[in-house]
Amino acid sequence: MLPYFRNKDEKLCCGCRACEQICPKQAISMQSNREAFLYPVLKETLCVNCGLCENVCPMINRPEGKRFAATYAVQHKDEDILKLSSSGGVFRLLSDEVIRNGGYVVGCVWNEYYQPVLRIANSLNELIPMQGSKYLSSDTNSVYSQVKCLLEKCEMVFFTGTPCQCAGLLNFLRKPYSNLLTADFLCHGVPSQLAFDSYLDDLERKHRIANPYSEGQPTHDLVKSKSKIRGITSYQFRDKEKRGWGLVSSYTWMQGGKRKKHSAVGMTDPYDFGYLNGYFNRYSCYTCPFKGEKRFTDFTFCDYWGVERYHELETRKGVSAVTINSKRGEDFVTQLKDKALWKLTNAAYVAVDNPSLLYESSEGIPTIRSSIYEMIQRKGWKWVQRKYLYPKNRLIKLIWYGLPISVTDGIKKITRRG
């Protein structure tokens, strides 16, 4: 039996659904807690104490990892793919090749309710919604079981997800498959749907965007609802249109027959501010056991922040760092060298701004974290935003980011010379 069932310690579960999908008696179901994070619920009358749930739990049994063989700075050569990618387009670089070889790709997409879910693609067009970061907890649903069925049919599968989702899949499969490739991305923690839905509710009220929500309905009830079509027509956490590669979020909506768009940069956006400070994370994220240089996937992706200190690249378009963690991964990328710019780099350089690539660590839980979720439900997002989610120098940041890029770049060059 899972330790979580014995003491309900929420740090012991990452919500991957491996236990639910492996249970031969369907004794485990996943349900949202008070913060809208998924946790397993056991129906004890059906449980036969087979121990499979404990065996596949990645929080108990971390897959064996190895030190990665090589680290590269990567930038896709296709401009259209780069525009929609959060950084250098390495996800599309690898995924496109899998699809061209007749395989399947697992990635994260928004569903019609702006909830991130894992889906399986077998065409290039289906990869487009998988591009771009989604900074909240995504649902694996029954993907592990679907992946296993494809692998048993000798189909090639490329699985991408958070480190805990990848670990959950590898444990669920219980044996290696030569036709499986996996890639995790460096994760900074996952907020819940409750936080994001509350934020979107506030945006729709602010801009008077028509949506189907009835006035006064509690946000937590809306999280459980399956009829939440949004008035917001698109949301991007990493939009390159305005300032290139960086931390610019944007959303669009239709008003009076015209498309409207709003953008916010980094810490000036309240949701991004909360996310980047770790205020919304699942409890297991603060003691994540998947950090460090021993990786169990074939590839690990992240933004290569600070790459300009070590390599001459056009960084405005975005640059990824990718570690090659296995011989299978190394063999696969040899056929992709002409489709992207590849520069061999040092993992220590990448880790300057992405320390979890090399170093294991635990984070303290912010003291205001539980208050934020409680007050979202009691007083609403607007109150929480004003109380907790504005940086002290927000006005200065708004002025700075309002300047033309040519001006801010010039100021940076002058200060560096000084």
C-alpha positions as CSV (number, residue, x, y, z in Angstrom):
1,M,0.0,0.0,0.0
2,L,1.2,3.5,-0.8
3,P,2.6,5.5,2.2
4,Y,0.3,8.3,1.1
5,F,-2.7,6.2,1.9
6,R,-1.4,5.6,5.5
7,N,-0.7,9.2,6.5
8,K,-2.1,11.5,3.7
9,D,1.2,13.4,3.5
10,E,0.7,15.4,0.3
11,K,4.5,15.7,-0.2
12,L,4.5,11.9,-1.0
13,C,2.4,12.2,-4.2
14,C,3.3,13.9,-7.5
15,G,-0.1,13.1,-9.1
16,C,1.3,11.1,-12.0
17,R,-1.6,8.5,-12.0
18,A,0.8,5.5,-12.3
19,C,-0.8,3.9,-9.2
20,E,-4.3,4.4,-10.6
21,Q,-3.4,3.0,-14.1
22,I,-1.5,-0.1,-12.8
23,C,-4.2,-1.2,-10.3
24,P,-5.6,-4.5,-11.6
25,K,-8.8,-4.1,-9.5
26,Q,-9.5,-0.4,-10.2
27,A,-9.3,0.2,-6.5
28,I,-7.6,3.6,-6.9
29,S,-9.1,6.7,-8.4
30,M,-7.7,10.3,-8.6
31,Q,-9.6,13.1,-7.0
32,S,-9.0,16.8,-6.6
33,N,-8.2,18.1,-3.1
34,R,-9.1,21.4,-1.7
35,E,-6.5,23.1,-3.9
36,A,-7.5,21.2,-7.0
37,F,-4.4,19.0,-7.1
38,L,-5.0,15.4,-8.0
39,Y,-4.4,12.7,-5.3
40,P,-5.2,9.0,-5.2
41,V,-8.2,7.7,-3.3
42,L,-8.3,4.0,-2.3
43,K,-11.4,1.9,-2.2
44,E,-10.2,-0.6,0.4
45,T,-12.9,-3.2,-0.3
46,L,-11.4,-3.7,-3.8
47,C,-7.7,-3.7,-2.7
48,V,-6.0,-7.1,-2.7
49,N,-2.7,-5.8,-1.4
50,C,-0.8,-6.8,-4.5
51,G,1.7,-4.0,-4.0
52,L,1.8,-2.8,-7.6
53,C,0.8,0.8,-6.7
54,E,3.8,1.0,-4.4
55,N,6.1,-0.6,-6.9
56,V,5.3,1.9,-9.7
57,C,5.2,5.1,-7.5
58,P,8.1,7.3,-8.7
59,M,8.2,9.1,-5.3
60,I,9.1,5.9,-3.7
61,N,11.1,4.2,-6.5
62,R,13.0,6.6,-8.5
63,P,14.2,5.0,-11.8
64,E,17.9,4.4,-11.9
65,G,19.7,7.3,-13.6
66,K,23.1,7.8,-15.3
67,R,25.2,10.9,-15.8
68,F,24.6,12.4,-19.2
69,A,27.0,11.9,-22.0
70,A,27.0,15.3,-23.6
71,T,25.3,18.8,-23.4
72,Y,24.4,21.0,-26.4
73,A,23.1,24.4,-27.2
74,V,20.5,23.9,-29.9
75,Q,18.5,26.2,-32.1
76,H,16.1,25.0,-34.8
77,K,16.7,26.3,-38.3
78,D,13.0,26.6,-39.1
79,E,11.8,30.2,-38.2
80,D,8.2,29.3,-37.9
81,I,8.9,26.5,-35.5
82,L,11.1,28.8,-33.4
83,K,8.4,31.4,-33.1
84,L,6.0,29.0,-31.4
85,S,8.7,27.3,-29.3
86,S,9.5,28.5,-25.8
87,S,13.2,28.4,-26.4
88,G,15.2,26.8,-29.2
89,G,12.7,24.3,-30.7
90,V,14.4,21.1,-29.6
91,F,11.0,19.4,-28.8
92,R,9.9,19.9,-32.4
93,L,13.3,18.9,-33.7
94,L,13.1,15.4,-32.1
95,S,9.3,15.0,-32.4
96,D,9.2,15.7,-36.1
97,E,11.7,13.0,-36.8
98,V,9.7,10.5,-34.8
99,I,6.6,11.4,-36.7
100,R,8.4,11.1,-40.1
101,N,9.5,7.6,-39.0
102,G,5.8,6.7,-38.4
103,G,6.0,7.0,-34.7
104,Y,3.9,8.6,-32.0
105,V,4.7,11.6,-29.7
106,V,3.3,12.3,-26.2
107,G,3.1,16.0,-25.3
108,C,1.1,18.5,-23.4
109,V,-1.7,20.5,-25.0
110,W,-4.5,22.8,-23.7
111,N,-7.9,21.2,-23.9
112,E,-11.0,23.2,-24.6
113,Y,-11.3,24.3,-21.0
114,Y,-7.7,25.6,-20.8
115,Q,-6.6,22.7,-18.8
116,P,-3.2,21.1,-19.7
117,V,-3.4,17.4,-20.6
118,L,-1.1,14.9,-22.1
119,R,-2.1,13.7,-25.6
120,I,-0.7,11.4,-28.2
121,A,0.2,12.8,-31.7
122,N,1.0,10.9,-34.9
123,S,1.0,13.8,-37.3
124,L,3.1,17.0,-37.6
125,N,0.0,19.2,-37.3
126,E,-0.8,17.6,-33.9
127,L,2.6,18.7,-32.6
128,I,1.8,22.4,-32.9
129,P,-0.5,22.6,-29.8
130,M,2.2,20.7,-27.9
131,Q,4.7,23.6,-28.4
132,G,5.1,26.2,-25.7
133,S,5.2,25.9,-21.9
134,K,2.2,25.4,-19.8
135,Y,3.0,26.5,-16.3
136,L,0.6,24.4,-14.2
137,S,-0.1,20.8,-13.4
138,S,-1.0,18.7,-16.5
139,D,-3.1,15.5,-16.3
140,T,-1.7,12.2,-17.7
141,N,-5.2,10.7,-17.8
142,S,-4.8,7.2,-19.3
143,V,-1.7,8.0,-21.4
144,Y,0.5,5.5,-19.7
145,S,-1.8,2.6,-20.6
146,Q,-2.1,3.9,-24.2
147,V,1.7,4.2,-24.5
148,K,2.1,0.6,-23.3
149,C,-0.4,-0.6,-26.0
150,L,1.6,1.2,-28.7
151,L,4.9,-0.2,-27.5
152,E,3.5,-3.7,-27.4
153,K,2.5,-3.3,-31.0
154,C,6.1,-2.4,-31.8
155,E,5.2,1.3,-32.6
156,M,7.9,3.9,-31.9
157,V,6.9,6.3,-29.1
158,F,8.5,9.5,-27.9
159,F,7.2,10.5,-24.4
160,T,7.8,14.0,-23.1
161,G,6.8,15.4,-19.8
162,T,7.9,16.6,-16.3
163,P,10.6,14.4,-14.6
164,C,8.0,12.8,-12.3
165,Q,5.7,12.0,-15.3
166,C,8.5,10.4,-17.1
167,A,9.5,8.4,-14.0
168,G,5.9,7.4,-13.5
169,L,5.8,6.0,-17.1
170,L,9.0,4.1,-16.8
171,N,7.9,2.5,-13.5
172,F,4.5,1.7,-15.0
173,L,6.0,-0.1,-18.0
174,R,8.1,-2.3,-15.6
175,K,10.5,-3.3,-18.4
176,P,12.6,-1.5,-21.0
177,Y,11.4,-1.0,-24.6
178,S,13.8,-0.4,-27.4
179,N,11.1,1.5,-29.3
180,L,10.6,4.1,-26.6
181,L,12.4,7.5,-26.3
182,T,11.8,9.8,-23.4
183,A,12.5,13.4,-22.6
184,D,12.0,15.4,-19.5
185,F,12.2,19.1,-19.2
186,L,13.7,20.9,-16.2
187,C,10.7,21.7,-14.1
188,H,10.3,24.6,-11.5
189,G,7.2,23.1,-10.0
190,V,3.6,22.9,-11.0
191,P,0.7,25.1,-9.8
192,S,-2.9,23.8,-9.7
193,Q,-5.8,24.4,-12.0
194,L,-7.5,26.4,-9.2
195,A,-4.8,29.1,-9.3
196,F,-4.8,29.4,-13.1
197,D,-8.6,29.3,-13.5
198,S,-8.9,32.0,-10.8
199,Y,-6.4,34.2,-12.7
200,L,-8.2,33.7,-16.0
201,D,-11.5,34.5,-14.4
202,D,-10.1,37.8,-13.2
203,L,-8.7,38.6,-16.7
204,E,-12.1,38.0,-18.3
205,R,-13.8,40.3,-15.8
206,K,-11.1,42.9,-16.3
207,H,-11.5,43.1,-20.0
208,R,-15.2,42.3,-20.0
209,I,-14.6,39.1,-22.0
210,A,-17.8,37.1,-22.4
211,N,-17.7,33.8,-20.7
212,P,-20.3,31.2,-19.6
213,Y,-19.6,31.4,-15.9
214,S,-22.5,32.4,-13.7
215,E,-21.8,35.2,-11.2
216,G,-21.0,34.1,-7.7
217,Q,-20.2,30.5,-8.4
218,P,-17.1,29.5,-6.3
219,T,-13.9,29.0,-8.3
220,H,-13.2,25.6,-6.7
221,D,-16.6,24.3,-8.0
222,L,-15.6,25.6,-11.4
223,V,-12.4,23.6,-11.3
224,K,-14.4,20.4,-11.0
225,S,-16.8,21.5,-13.8
226,K,-16.5,20.1,-17.3
227,S,-18.3,22.9,-19.0
228,K,-15.9,25.8,-18.8
229,I,-15.4,27.1,-22.3
230,R,-13.4,30.3,-22.1
231,G,-13.9,33.7,-23.7
232,I,-10.1,34.0,-23.9
233,T,-9.2,32.4,-27.2
234,S,-5.5,31.7,-26.7
235,Y,-2.9,31.9,-23.9
236,Q,0.9,31.7,-24.2
237,F,3.3,31.7,-21.3
238,R,6.3,32.3,-23.5
239,D,5.3,34.6,-26.4
240,K,8.3,35.8,-28.6
241,E,6.3,38.2,-30.7
242,K,6.9,41.3,-28.6
243,R,10.4,40.9,-27.1
244,G,11.7,37.7,-28.5
245,W,13.0,34.9,-26.3
246,G,12.2,35.6,-22.7
247,L,9.4,35.6,-20.1
248,V,6.6,37.3,-21.9
249,S,3.1,35.9,-21.4
250,S,0.1,36.9,-23.6
251,Y,-3.6,36.1,-24.1
252,T,-6.0,37.0,-26.9
253,W,-9.8,37.4,-27.1
254,M,-12.4,38.7,-29.5
255,Q,-14.3,41.9,-28.9
256,G,-16.6,43.7,-31.4
257,G,-15.4,41.3,-34.1
258,K,-11.8,42.3,-33.6
259,R,-8.9,40.3,-32.1
260,K,-7.5,41.8,-29.0
261,K,-4.1,40.9,-27.4
262,H,-2.5,41.7,-24.1
263,S,1.1,40.9,-23.1
264,A,3.0,41.1,-19.8
265,V,6.6,40.6,-19.0
266,G,8.0,38.3,-16.3
267,M,7.5,39.6,-12.8
268,T,5.0,42.3,-13.9
269,D,2.3,39.6,-14.4
270,P,0.8,38.4,-11.1
271,Y,0.5,34.7,-12.1
272,D,4.0,34.6,-13.5
273,F,5.3,36.4,-10.3
274,G,3.6,33.7,-8.1
275,Y,4.8,30.9,-10.3
276,L,8.4,32.1,-10.5
277,N,8.5,32.5,-6.7
278,G,7.1,29.0,-6.1
279,Y,4.0,30.3,-4.4
280,F,1.5,27.9,-6.2
281,N,3.5,24.7,-6.4
282,R,2.3,21.2,-5.4
283,Y,3.8,20.2,-2.1
284,S,5.8,17.3,-3.6
285,C,7.6,19.9,-5.9
286,Y,9.4,21.4,-2.9
287,T,11.2,18.1,-2.2
288,C,11.4,16.9,-5.8
289,P,13.6,13.8,-5.9
290,F,14.3,14.1,-9.7
291,K,16.9,16.9,-9.6
292,G,20.6,16.4,-10.3
293,E,22.9,15.0,-12.9
294,K,21.7,11.4,-12.9
295,R,19.0,11.4,-15.5
296,F,16.8,8.4,-16.4
297,T,15.4,9.8,-19.6
298,D,17.1,9.8,-23.0
299,F,17.1,13.6,-23.2
300,T,16.6,16.5,-20.8
301,F,15.5,20.0,-22.1
302,C,15.7,23.5,-20.7
303,D,16.2,27.1,-21.7
304,Y,19.8,27.9,-22.1
305,W,19.7,31.2,-20.2
306,G,23.0,33.0,-20.4
307,V,24.2,31.2,-23.5
308,E,25.6,34.4,-24.9
309,R,28.3,34.3,-22.3
310,Y,29.7,31.2,-23.8
311,H,28.6,30.9,-27.5
312,E,28.0,33.3,-30.4
313,L,24.3,32.7,-31.2
314,E,21.3,34.9,-32.1
315,T,19.6,34.6,-28.8
316,R,16.5,36.7,-29.6
317,K,15.0,33.7,-31.4
318,G,15.6,31.4,-28.4
319,V,18.2,28.7,-27.5
320,S,17.6,25.3,-25.9
321,A,20.0,23.3,-23.8
322,V,19.7,19.5,-24.3
323,T,21.6,16.8,-22.5
324,I,22.0,13.4,-24.2
325,N,21.4,10.9,-21.5
326,S,21.7,7.5,-23.2
327,K,23.3,5.7,-26.1
328,R,19.9,5.4,-27.8
329,G,19.4,9.2,-27.5
330,E,23.0,9.8,-28.9
331,D,22.3,7.5,-31.9
332,F,18.9,9.3,-32.6
333,V,20.3,12.8,-32.8
334,T,23.0,12.0,-35.3
335,Q,20.4,12.2,-38.1
336,L,19.3,15.7,-37.0
337,K,22.5,17.7,-37.1
338,D,21.6,19.5,-40.3
339,K,18.2,20.6,-39.1
340,A,19.4,22.8,-36.3
341,L,22.4,24.7,-35.0
342,W,24.3,22.4,-32.5
343,K,27.0,23.7,-30.2
344,L,28.7,21.3,-27.8
345,T,28.7,23.1,-24.4
346,N,29.4,22.5,-20.7
347,A,26.6,21.4,-18.4
348,A,28.1,23.6,-15.7
349,Y,27.4,26.7,-17.9
350,V,23.8,25.6,-18.3
351,A,23.4,25.0,-14.6
352,V,24.4,28.6,-13.7
353,D,20.7,29.5,-14.3
354,N,19.3,26.0,-14.2
355,P,20.9,24.5,-11.0
356,S,18.6,21.5,-10.9
357,L,20.4,20.1,-14.0
358,L,23.4,19.2,-11.8
359,Y,22.4,19.6,-8.2
360,E,20.0,17.8,-5.9
361,S,18.2,20.2,-3.5
362,S,15.0,20.8,-1.5
363,E,13.2,24.1,-1.3
364,G,11.5,25.6,1.7
365,I,7.8,26.0,1.3
366,P,6.9,29.7,1.1
367,T,5.2,30.8,4.3
368,I,2.4,32.4,2.3
369,R,1.7,29.4,0.0
370,S,-1.2,27.9,2.0
371,S,-2.7,31.3,2.6
372,I,-2.7,32.1,-1.1
373,Y,-4.8,29.0,-1.9
374,E,-7.1,29.6,1.0
375,M,-7.7,33.3,0.2
376,I,-8.2,32.6,-3.6
377,Q,-11.3,30.7,-2.5
378,R,-12.4,33.0,0.3
379,K,-11.7,36.4,-1.2
380,G,-10.9,35.8,-4.9
381,W,-7.9,36.3,-7.2
382,K,-8.0,40.1,-7.2
383,W,-7.5,40.3,-3.4
384,V,-4.7,37.7,-3.5
385,Q,-3.0,39.6,-6.4
386,R,-3.0,42.9,-4.5
387,K,-1.8,41.3,-1.3
388,Y,0.9,38.8,-2.5
389,L,1.6,38.9,-6.2
390,Y,3.1,42.3,-7.0
391,P,6.9,42.9,-6.8
392,K,8.0,45.9,-4.8
393,N,9.6,47.5,-7.9
394,R,6.7,46.6,-10.3
395,L,6.3,50.2,-11.5
396,I,10.0,50.5,-12.4
397,K,9.8,47.1,-14.3
398,L,6.7,48.3,-16.2
399,I,8.5,51.5,-17.3
400,W,11.6,49.5,-18.2
401,Y,9.7,46.9,-20.3
402,G,7.7,49.7,-21.9
403,L,10.9,51.0,-23.5
404,P,11.9,49.9,-27.1
405,I,14.2,46.9,-27.1
406,S,16.8,48.9,-28.9
407,V,16.9,51.3,-26.0
408,T,17.1,48.7,-23.2
409,D,19.8,46.7,-25.1
410,G,21.8,49.9,-25.5
411,I,21.5,50.7,-21.7
412,K,22.6,47.1,-20.9
413,K,25.7,47.4,-23.2
414,I,26.7,50.7,-21.5
415,T,26.3,49.3,-18.0
416,R,28.3,46.2,-18.9
417,R,31.2,48.3,-20.3
418,G,31.1,50.4,-17.2
